[in-house]
Amino acid sequence: MELVVTIIYYCLVGFVSVLLIYNLIKTTEWQKEVLYIIVLIPFLLRLFMLK
């Protein structure tokens, strides 16, 4: 059961990371780019199991 929850968690983190990267690429305002990068860092750390 724990493995299923872990897999769902990492799929969700990956999906949100992809959405953030997509929005980062599409935006043209540098303030929003900085905000997306700040929000994206913890998601990438969790996705790569570094934190």
C-alpha positions in Angstrom: 0.0 0.0 0.0 2.8 2.4 0.8 4.4 1.8 -2.6 1.2 2.7 -4.4 0.9 6.0 -2.4 4.6 6.8 -3.1 4.1 6.2 -6.9 1.0 8.4 -6.9 2.9 11.1 -5.0 5.8 11.1 -7.4 3.5 11.1 -10.4 1.7 14.1 -9.0 4.9 15.9 -8.3 6.1 15.2 -11.8 2.8 16.4 -13.3 3.0 19.7 -11.3 6.6 20.1 -12.3 5.8 19.7 -16.0 3.0 22.3 -15.7 5.4 24.7 -14.0 8.0 24.2 -16.6 5.4 24.7 -19.4 4.2 28.0 -17.8 7.9 29.1 -17.3 8.6 28.6 -21.0 5.4 30.4 -22.1 5.6 33.5 -19.9 7.3 36.6 -21.1 7.5 38.6 -17.9 10.7 38.2 -16.0 9.0 38.6 -12.6 6.8 35.6 -13.3 9.8 33.6 -14.6 11.5 34.2 -11.3 8.4 33.2 -9.3 8.0 29.9 -11.4 11.7 29.1 -10.8 11.4 29.7 -7.0 8.3 27.5 -6.9 9.8 24.8 -9.2 12.9 24.2 -7.2 11.3 22.2 -4.3 9.3 20.1 -6.7 12.4 19.2 -8.6 14.3 18.3 -5.5 11.4 16.0 -4.4 11.1 14.5 -7.9 14.8 13.6 -7.9 14.6 12.4 -4.3 17.2 14.9 -3.1 15.1 16.2 -0.2 
